[in-house]
Structures are given as C-alpha cells and as structure tokens.
C-alpha cells in the first residue's frame, strides 16, 4: 500500500471517530430535551445504529492498514466491508468519500515513500521485474487482454 492510500484511510478513520462523537452529542441532546420537543424515537434508534456501524468501520479500517499496510492485499476484505457499511449508513460523509477515493488510487503516489525500494541484486530478478512492468503497461494501454497478461505472468514466475 502506498503512503497516499494509507494516509487517506487514516483520515477516514479520524472522521469516523469525529462522527461517533457528534452522534453521541445528538443522543445526549435528545435526552436533555423536553419530551414535547423531542424528535421521534426512530431518530434515537438510528443514532445508536450509526454509532455501532461507525465503530465497526473504524475497527475494520484499522485492521486493514495494520502493520503499516503490509498486509493490505490479504486484508482487502476488511477494507471493502468497511466501505460498504460506510456507504449504507451515510453516503455523503467525509469518511465515505475518502474511502471511495482510495479505491481509485491504487498506484498513484502523491506522498513521497518513507524509504526507497531496494532493487534485487540478482540480474535475473531485475529482468523479471522489468518484464512484469512492461506487461502491466501493455495491459493498461490495452495492447493485451487480462488472460494474456495472466499467461505471460505465470510464464515469468
């Protein structure tokens, strides 16, 4: 996971926590209001459901980026589950919009990496990497299909 995606997910977690705080504040105000001035009970129930869902989103996103995002591909299900819950509960929240943006920036790097990547010393590994990069470029440009890409990738590996 690149740093841009990681930082956007962390920002989404922060906005979820802020949303939980506002929901708790709304619940307290509901109980402090005079009974005649209270909104319907459904509003209160929805606030409790929203708090539970936002807590689930925070936990799932935290698990998705655990250990500096090194296991992000293996834990992609946590990320997608958090995204779906966030979309269902509140589509126009800042955290949901940030999570939707992170879906589309898989290879974009806007933030400088923390440390430079170390290239393998073995020439055969280096040529394999270059061939894989060339295959990805051809796939992105539409010169080869996904099936051809998978076949060539299996040959290289």
N, C-alpha and C positions, 0 to 999 in steps of 0.2 A: 504494500500500500504506500502510495506516495504521501508526502507530508501535507499536501494541499487537502487531499481527501480526509486524512486523519484530523486535521485542524477544523475542517468544516463539521465533521461528526462530533468533535468535542464541543464546538459552538452549539450544535443542535442539542447536545446533552444539557448544556448550561441553560438554553432557552426552555427546555422541558422542565428543568428544576424551577425556573422562574415561573412557568405556567402552573406548576403544582402550588407554589406559594400564593399566586393570585386566586386559584381555586379555593384554597383553604381560607383566604381572606373573604371571598364571597360567601362561603358557608358560615363563617363567624358572623358576617353582617346579616345573613338570613335569620340566624337565631337571635340576634340582638334587636331585630326589627319588631315592631308591634305586630301581633297576629293579624290584624286587619290590613297591614301594609305588606305582608309577605307575599312573594310570588307563589305559584303553585308548587306543590311538593315534588312534582316531576323535575323541576329545576334543581332541587336539592339532590335528588337521586342521581341526576345526570352529572352533577359536580363530583359526587363520590365515585361514579364510574370513570369519569375523566381523570381523576387523581390516580385511581388504580391503573388505568391504561398508561398514563404518563410515567408512573413508576416502572411499569413493565418495559416501556420504551427505553428509559434510562438504563435499566439493568441489561437489556439485550444489546444496546449500543456499546455499553462498557465492555461486555463480553466479546463483542465483535472486534474491538480495537485493542484487546488485551495484549500485553507484551509488545507494545509499540506497533501493533498491526501486522506482526509477522505471521499470524495465523488467520489473517482476514479471509483468504480464499477458502480455508477449511471452515470458517465460521460465518460464511456468507449468508447462511440461513437465519442467523440471529439478526443480521442487518436487515434482510428482506422482511422478516417478521415484524421488526420494529417499524419499518417503513409502512407496512400495510396497516398496522394498528394506528400509527400516527395519521395516516390518510383517512381512515374510517372515523376516528374521533374528531379531528379538526384539520380539514384540508388546507385551510389558509393560514395556519400558524407558521411562525418563523421557522420552527424546528422542522416541520414537514417540508417546507420549501427548501431548506438547506439539505435535507436528506434526498429530495428529488434531484437537486443539483449535483449531489455527489454521485448519483447513478451515472451521470453522463461525463464525468471527468476521470475516467479510469486511467488514461495515460497522459493527461495534461499535468505539467509540473509548473506551478506558479510560485511555489516556495522552494528555495534552494535546499537540496538534500543536506541532512545533518553531517554525513560523511560521504566521501567519494566511493564509488563502487570499485572494488578490486577486481581487475580482469584476471582470468586464469592465466597461469604461466605456460601451460601446455598449448602448443600451436594448434593441435587438432581440436581442442576445446574452443579456441578462439575462432577457428574457421567454422565450427558448428554454430557458434553464436551468430556469426555474420550471415551464414546461410539461413538461419531461423529468422533473423531480422529482415533479410531480403524477401523471404516467404511472406512474412507479415505485411511488408509494404505492398507486395503483389496482391495479397488478399484485400488489403484496404483500398487499393486502386481498382479492384475488380478484374484484374487480369486472370486470376484463378478462382475457382469455387472453393467453398468450405471443405468439400470432400477431397479435392485435390490437395488443399493445404494440409489436411489431416494425414493423407497418404505420404506426402513428402516429409512431414514432421516425423512420422513413425519410421521412415527410412533413415532419417538422420539420428534418431535416438536409438 
